[in-house]
Amino acid sequence: MNKLFKKRQANFLVQLLVLAGLMFGIHSYLNYHFASEVDLFFPLWHIYLFHIITVVIVYTLINYRESIGKTEVFNAFILGMLLKMILTMVFLLPWILSKPEQKGYDLANFFVPYFIFLTFEVYTITKLLQKK
């Protein structure tokens, strides 16, 4: 691995963990004060761990391809997004099959962080590719 790849990866991981920690703290606080009586299917830490892992996979794929000199990373990005969608369906499959009584809280608990992490991921990948 070259130094540039490692440096970008380390910076990204620090930013991601800070964002995830901040979001997890706020999300836990809001759930504790406004939805403490609701039984959630997935614990909050499962959701955040899933999002962190999928974002790291996609960013690492793009960062690696860019660091070895591949200029066409669009296909890798689309492949990463497709993989992320498939993993999301696999992650949510137990919840979908359980036919939950209340759907709103579980959906919001998953998809609000999903879109925030997706926004962060697209922003950092765009920033990475614009530096050329």
Secondary structure, 3 states (H helix, E strand, C coil): CCHHHHHHHHHHHHHHHHHHHHHHHHHHHHHHHHCCCCCCCCCHHHHHHHHHHHHHHHHHHHHHHHHCCCCCCHHHHHHHHHHHHHHHHHHHHHHHHCCCCCCHHHHHHHHHHHHHHHHHHHHHHHHHHHCC
